[in-house]
Amino acid sequence: MADTTIKITDEIRDRLRTLAEERGTSTRSFVERLISEIPTHAEREERTARALAYVRTNLCPDLTDDDVRRAQEWRADIVAGRAGGRR
């Protein structure tokens, strides 16, 4: 296992230490677990492809790429606060 040094602010270092302590682990273990759980772009694309294949096979055989694109745009609008506001 290689040791690597990264430059971060004191505030972030302290926050990492606190978060790790709250979870009863070392900062190193906390960072390793956190980073290993974040999927890469390729992993997200592969997961999306598997999910779409499942939906098309088991739930909605006529789901189109346009349906998927519109759903992604709708989600982006919600995340950006352009849709889904309270009435």
Salt bridges, closest charged atoms under 4 A:
ASP3 OD1 - ARG28 NH1 3.10
ASP10 OD1 - ARG13 NH1 3.42
ASP14 OD1 - ARG13 NH2 2.81
ASP14 OD1 - ARG17 NH1 3.72
GLU22 OE1 - ARG23 NH1 3.74
GLU32 OE2 - ARG28 NE 3.36
GLU37 OE2 - ARG33 NE 3.56
GLU45 OE2 - HIS41 NE2 2.76
GLU46 OE1 - ARG50 NH1 2.21
ASP65 OD1 - ARG56 NH2 2.94
ASP66 OD1 - ARG69 NH2 2.31
ASP66 OD2 - ARG70 NE 3.35
ASP67 OD1 - ARG70 NH2 2.68
GLU73 OE2 - ARG69 NH1 2.74
ASP77 OD1 - ARG82 NH2 2.75
